Structures are given as structure tokens and as C-alpha cells.
Amino acid sequence: MAASKTLTRAQRILRARVAANTRWSAPGARTVQADKRLARFADEIDPGHKLPESERMALARQRRRAYMQGLALASSKARSARRAGGGDEAA
């Protein structure tokens, strides 16, 4: 019989909590990809690494925010165009 069928509801909840806490306890495991993407924006802002690191990262976060807002705007335009029957005239 599978373990999930032999455990009570309370035991399954506890098992899930253990798994979640184990996953979130690994340092950096969740942020590796995000750090790589932020580094991309930092390199766009300051390719020569001339700015102090704290300022460089602050500007990179702003650049990432602007990029994401641009994607949201393009998505909104595309949805509006589809609703209006405009097809692919979104961008």
C-alpha cells in the first residue's frame, strides 16, 4: 500500500510541513536563477562594473521592474486587441 494511503490527514500535513521547511532552509536554493537574471540587468546598467555594488544592484532592480512593467503593458495591449477582435495588432 502507498504511504499516502496509510497516513492520516494530520500525518500528511506534518509530512508536507517537513518537506516545505526542508526546501526553504537550503540557503540560496530558491534564488540562484533570480540572481542570474538580476546580474543580467546589472550588466546592462553598468557593464564596466564602475559603480559601487549596492548602487549597481539598486539600479538593476529598478531596470528589472521597468522591464516587467513593459511586459505587463504589452500583455494588456494584446488582451485588449484580442477582445476587440484586432488579432495580432498588440505591439
MOPE-V68848 format. One line per field, one symbol per residue. psi: psi as a letter, one per 40 degrees, with the letter a starting at -180 (. if undefined). Layout:
psi->???
//
This chain:
psi->iidddeiidddddddddddddddeehhedeeddddddddddddddgdefdiidddddddddddddddddddddddddddddddefebffd.
//
